[in-house]
Amino acid sequence: MSSGETSQKASVNPMLKPRIEKVIVNMSVGKSGEPLDRAAKVLEQLTRQKPGKRKARKSIREWGVRKGEPIACMVTLRGERGLEFLKRALQAVENKLSKDHFDMFGNFSFGIKEHIDIPGTKYMPELGIHGMDVIVALSRPGHRVSRRHRAKTVVGLKHRLTPDQGAAFIRDEFGIEVA
């Protein structure tokens, strides 16, 4: 089934139209303390949401990281906040994504080297410059049946998103160039 055929069916059946489930923004610093606090402030200014801290899963002596030490911060955005941030973040990568950025379920991720590339962001010398990863989870309506507590079931293969369908959705909705 081609992406054009899928979009034609999606206009008839609203259950086939993909949607953005969540946008996850991750800033990995690799150190705890002051650098992590500065990254958390930057992330809070960008997303207007308080970030959660993530701990190291294992010790890496060469990098000076101990197991259980906070080394990253992240935010999960849903709804309008997620859409608004995603539009600005895509402008930071010049509205271009590669086919390699999509996984086998149609989700995609990309990195931003400097947070000041995002439109509307001002450089603050006391906070520095930080990079980030942006992960976007796509799904179709009805995918909740695999996550609900009662009467959990499997989403059928025909109802799952493919990388081509995810790319077509992003191209149509946001005008992104997928090469």
WOWO-V594635 format. One record per run of one state. SS is the DSSP state (alpha for helix, beta for strand, coil for the rest). FROM is the first residue (numbers start at 1). TO is the last residue. If there is no record, write none. Layout:
ss;from;to
SS;FROM;TO
SS;FROM;TO
This chain:
ss;from;to
coil;1;2
alpha;3;12
coil;13;13
alpha;14;16
coil;17;17
beta;18;28
coil;29;33
alpha;34;47
coil;48;51
beta;52;55
coil;56;59
beta;60;60
alpha;61;63
coil;64;64
beta;65;65
coil;66;69
beta;70;77
coil;78;78
alpha;79;92
coil;93;95
beta;96;97
coil;98;98
alpha;99;101
beta;102;102
coil;103;107
beta;108;112
coil;113;114
alpha;115;117
coil;118;131
beta;132;140
coil;141;142
alpha;143;146
coil;147;156
alpha;157;159
coil;160;162
alpha;163;174
coil;175;176
beta;177;178
coil;179;179
